[in-house]
Amino acid sequence: MTEQSSFSRRAFFTTAAVAIGATAIGIAGSSSASAASVSDGVSSLKDGRVRVDPSKIAGLQFVGGSVNVGKVDGKIVGLIRTKASKYRALSLRCTHGNSIVSWQDNVWVCREHGCTYSASGKVRQGPAKKKLKSVKIKTSGKFLVVGKKPTTIA
Ligand code: FES
């Protein structure tokens, strides 16, 4: 097994494990208004955003690692570590159709028709023509807060 295939398998399983946990939050969140823990590293906030503790997520322990944090602002969102202390959040919805992309061999891949996107979401191979949508992310202490803060109407 090559180092790269080992990386891809690790990234896939990490993404899958957190995605399963994120699905559970939808169920747990419907019965409680308080923040519901998805795993040790990902939790939902009351305002719909997601708080991530990268130090507790295996897939974010290395540059190039990723994790699916579940739904944020109605979008399925992936988080990728691009540098030692830099992260990027993207909608995982393929811009060609409705499929969800996954991180494999250093690109976002859509299995539906085979398009690929770079880590930043730019189209590398069609048929998609538009890049993946960026999702707002900010650092708050040791946490990352993913999603746009809702505006309140007075
Ligand atoms: S839906 Fe993703 S490539 Fe067609």
Boltz pocket constraint, residues with backbone or C-beta under 6 A from the ligand:
constraints:
  - pocket:
      binder: B
      contacts: [[A, 94], [A, 95], [A, 96], [A, 97], [A, 98], [A, 99], [A, 110], [A, 111], [A, 112], [A, 113], [A, 114], [A, 115], [A, 126], [A, 127], [A, 128]]
      max_distance: 6.0
